[in-house]
Amino acid sequence: MTERGYHLVFILEEEYRESRLPRAVIDLLSLWGHRTTVVEPGRHAVAVDELAGGADVDAAVLRTVSGGPGLPLLRSLGAAGILTINDAEAVARARDKTVMHGLARVHHIAVPETFYLAHEGLLEQIPADRYPLVVKPAEGGFGQHVRIVSTLDEARGQSHDLDTRRPLVAQRWVPNSGYDVKLYNTGTRVHAVRRRSSLMGGGDRDRERIVVPADLAELARRIGAAFGLAIYGADVVEAESGWVVVDVNDFPSFGMIPEAPEEVASTIVDVIRRAQSRGTAA
């Protein structure tokens, strides 16, 4: 595919060591003649000088959980001039749900009204007419610790551990059918999976792949452009006024998309090729 194979560093955490993605992507890149190095910052001391100073590293790819040790390493490599996929600062923006909200607003992407909470006890300060609220960690993923708080009285009735100063966001509930759509962009194509919301009792079996309508495909492209992401996902719900984005994810699981590994691997190669072409032209 190239005159020489590229060398890619994959930054992984334990949760993804044997998962379909990125393992299938790594295997494909190796099959295509590229060299891959897997770094697990949660298990090993990482020699940053060797990675950042290694002239033969063409790009670093992150597949980690929010709040894990991988993102600081990716940002370090990006600051040292190594190409990161996704862009390290774009990943940081997408993972911070408060920043995500502001960036979406600037780019005229519909998002729910959002409150930033330094800790859970501040829920009681949100006016009663803003409930129900979807409360989630300001940085997080996999739908973990996401819940609905239906009324101000319910918020007041909860016990709060104020010693745990973990920032949260509270999004106004967007009335919908109880289903949401997971948009996946492999960088090559946009895909969509319709699923019963976990907040409405949905599970892994309550999902189906759907044809991507033109308006959702356009929304997916706008999200990528706004956040500077090449490979990403977004959770959207359909309100009376149109589609509303409730979350953006860098490098999602691409569940139910069997062609995702090949498309993602192709995107990684294309991003490197374009970046190196720009560097040569400069």
FIBARO-10938 format. One record per residue (C-alpha): x, y, z. Coordinates in steps of 0.5 Angstrom, whole numbers, padded with zeros to 4 digits, always signed. Each point is the difference from the previous one (the first is absolute). Layout:
<rs>
XYZ ...
</rs>
This chain:
<rs>
+0000+0000+0000 +0006+0005+0001 +0007-0001-0002 +0002-0001+0007 -0005-0003+0006 -0002+0005+0005 +0002-0001+0007 -0006+0001+0005 +0000+0001+0007 -0007-0003+0003 -0001+0003+0007 -0005-0005+0004 -0003-0002+0007 -0001-0007+0002 -0008+0001-0002 +0002+0000-0007 +0006-0005+0000 -0004-0006-0003 -0006+0004-0003 -0002+0000-0007 +0002+0007-0001 +0006+0002+0000 +0002-0007-0001 -0003-0001-0007 +0003+0006-0002 +0007-0001+0003 +0000-0007-0004 -0002+0003-0006 +0005+0005+0000 +0005-0005+0001 -0002-0004-0006 +0000+0006-0004 +0008+0001+0002 +0000+0005+0005 +0003-0001+0007 -0004+0001+0006 +0002+0001+0007 -0005-0001+0006 +0001+0004+0006 -0004-0001+0007 +0002+0006+0004 -0005-0004+0006 +0005-0006+0000 +0007+0003-0002 +0004+0006+0001 +0001+0003-0006 +0006+0003-0003 -0002+0007-0003 +0006+0002-0002 +0001-0006-0004 -0007+0001-0003 +0000+0007-0001 +0007+0000-0003 -0001-0006-0004 +0001+0003-0008 -0003-0007-0002 -0007+0001+0003 -0005+0003-0005 -0006+0000+0005 -0003-0001+0006 -0007-0003+0001 -0004+0000+0007 -0005-0005+0002 -0001+0001+0007 -0006+0002+0005 -0001+0007+0002 +0004+0002+0006 +0005-0006-0001 +0007+0001+0000 +0000+0000-0008 -0002+0007-0002 +0006+0004+0004 +0005-0005-0004 -0003+0002-0007 +0000+0007+0002 +0007+0000+0002 +0002-0004-0007 -0005+0006-0004 +0004+0005+0004 +0007-0003-0003 -0003+0000-0007 -0002-0007-0001 -0006+0000-0004 -0006-0003+0005 -0006-0003-0003 -0005+0003+0002 +0003+0006+0001 +0002+0000+0008 -0003+0007+0001 -0006-0002-0003 -0001-0006+0004 +0001+0004+0006 -0006+0005-0002 -0005-0006-0002 +0001-0003+0007 -0001+0006+0004 -0008+0000+0000 +0000+0008+0002 +0005+0002-0006 -0004-0005-0005 -0006+0004+0002 +0003+0007-0001 +0004-0002-0007 -0007-0003-0002 -0003+0006+0001 +0005+0004-0004 -0001-0004-0006 -0008+0000+0001 +0000-0007+0001 -0007-0001+0005 +0002-0003+0007 -0004+0000+0006 +0000+0006+0005 +0006-0002+0005 +0002+0001+0007 +0007-0001+0002 +0000-0002+0007 +0007+0000+0004 -0004-0006+0005 -0006-0003+0000 -0003+0004+0006 -0001+0006-0005 -0006-0004-0003 -0004+0003+0005 +0001+0007-0003 -0002-0001-0007 -0007+0003-0001 -0006-0005+0001 -0003+0002-0007 +0007-0003-0003 -0002-0007+0002 +0001-0006-0002 +0007+0000-0001 +0005-0005-0002 +0006+0000+0004 +0007-0003-0002 +0007+0001+0002 +0003+0006-0004 +0005-0005-0002 -0002-0007-0002 -0002-0005-0004 -0004-0006-0002 -0006+0003+0003 +0003-0002+0007 -0003+0004+0006 -0005+0003-0004 -0007+0001+0003 -0007+0004+0000 -0002+0005+0005 -0007+0001-0001 -0002+0006+0005 +0004+0005+0005 -0004-0004+0005 +0004-0006-0002 +0007+0003+0000 -0002+0003+0007 -0001-0007+0002 +0006-0003-0002 +0006-0001+0005 +0006+0004-0003 +0008-0002+0001 +0002+0007+0000 +0007-0002+0002 +0000-0003-0007 +0002+0006-0004 -0001-0003-0007 -0003+0005-0005 -0007-0002-0003 -0004+0002-0006 -0008+0001+0000 -0003+0000-0006 -0008+0001-0001 -0003-0006-0002 -0002+0001-0008 -0007-0003-0001 +0000-0006-0005 -0002-0007-0002 +0004-0003+0005 +0005-0002-0005 +0007+0003-0002 +0004-0001-0006 +0008-0001+0000 +0003+0003-0005 +0007-0003-0002 +0005+0003-0005 +0006-0004-0002 +0003+0006-0004 -0002-0004-0006 -0008-0001+0001 -0005+0002+0005 -0004-0005+0003 -0006+0000+0005 -0003-0005+0005 -0007+0001+0003 +0000-0002+0007 -0005+0000+0006 +0002+0005+0005 +0004-0003+0006 -0004+0005+0004 -0006-0003-0002 +0002-0007+0002 +0003-0002-0007 +0005-0005+0000 +0006-0002-0005 -0006-0004-0004 -0004+0006-0001 +0004+0003-0006 +0000-0001-0008 +0004+0003-0005 -0004+0005-0005 +0001+0003-0006 +0003+0007+0001 -0005+0006-0002 +0003+0006-0004 -0001+0004+0006 +0004-0004+0005 +0006-0001-0005 +0000+0007+0000 +0000+0001+0007 +0005-0005+0001 +0005+0004-0005 -0001+0006+0004 +0001-0003+0007 +0007-0003-0003 +0002+0007-0003 -0002+0004+0006 +0004-0004+0005 +0006-0002-0005 -0001-0007+0001 +0001-0005-0006 -0003-0007+0004 -0006+0001+0004 -0007-0001+0003 -0005+0004+0002 -0007-0001+0004 -0006+0003-0003 -0007+0001+0002 -0006+0002-0004 -0004+0006+0003 -0006+0004-0003 +0005+0005-0003 +0005-0005-0003 +0006-0004+0002 +0004+0002+0007 +0007-0003+0001 +0000-0002+0007 +0007-0003+0000 +0007-0001-0004 +0005-0005+0000 +0007-0001-0003 +0001-0007-0002 -0006-0003+0002 -0001-0008-0001 -0004+0000-0006 -0005-0006+0002 -0004-0003-0005 +0005+0003-0006 +0004-0006-0003 +0003+0004-0005 +0003+0005+0005 +0007-0003+0001 +0002+0001-0007 -0003+0007-0001 +0003+0002+0007 +0007-0003-0002 -0001+0003-0007 -0001+0007+0003 +0006+0000+0004 +0004-0002-0006 -0003+0006-0003 +0001+0005+0005 +0007-0002+0001 +0001+0001-0008 -0003+0007+0000 +0004+0002+0006 +0006-0002-0003 -0002+0003-0007 -0001+0007+0003 +0006-0001+0004 +0004-0001-0007 -0004+0005-0004 +0002+0005+0006 
</rs>
